[in-house]
């Protein structure tokens, strides 16, 4: 099918485009190379994506059962209507996967207006473009951060999510509300995907697992906030992509235009200190830890209840963190050799 992926040069976006194109879909990617982290990181993501697709094409010349798809890239910004019009005209999408956003709890506290501009105004612009171009199916990348102060652990999709703890979390919850409004007014079929702390090859360099791996490898101190007892539901990238692809297929096969929300998580928790121990153990190095006070906006614990998405999509996370961290360290060493 024809799929448009926003945020295509990012961590999750590049993996999703690679998976969809490798299985035969016609994929168009949109990204604006925002300066939140260096452009060369995203350029490398795109290079790896294109190399993977080329490898599938080469295999197809020898195996007639393989039908590779395609990947085209449009550089543009979801905040600009002209850029969206170009991307939609190029892709003629049957399904849109909206991953483009500013991420990060702490940076959003420093600059909430910028997060609102990208994540709220940009999402509304995308919904407008879907309507203008006759696109009837959308997957929206939300976040476990929408679960807030009074959310019960494990987090379930039925939670009202009324008390987000950061501007980033609030913008993601606002995005979910905007997609519901579009569904209600236009019949747009929508699936919101609440991602739980995704990690793996190509992970953003500012995120904890990547940052801790780099700093410990370089013999530099790492900062841990609080007492090390906060815990997260870390999710391997391939498990997330399994859920995204199943969502694309469900949307494409749905004639009624339903509105759904799913958790995509690993469904297990790891403490902050336990995470550092796993990383340092995989590296064979001792961490130099500097303890800092607890930061505002951080959740004490996240844990996805994946019962509903398991029933609906057959989603079951397969890579536990004890297996995923050594995989990530191996990738990091190869990428920085």
Secondary structure, DSSP 8 states (H G I E B T S, - for coil): -EEEEETTTSHHHHHHHHHHHHTT-EEEEEE---TTS-HHHHHHHHHHHHHHHHHHHHHHTT-TT----EEEEEE--TT-HHHHHHHHHHH--SEEEE------HHHHHH-HHHHHIIIIIHHHHHHHHHHHTT--EEEEEEEGGGS-TT--SSB-TT------SSHHHHHHHHHHHHHHHHHHHH--EEEEEEE--EESTT--TTSHHHHHHHHHHTT--EEEETTS--EE--EEHHHHHHHHHHHHHHHHT-SS--EEEEEE--S--EEHHHHHHHHHHHHT----EEEE---TT--SB--B--HHHHHHH-------HHHHHHHHHHHHHHHT-
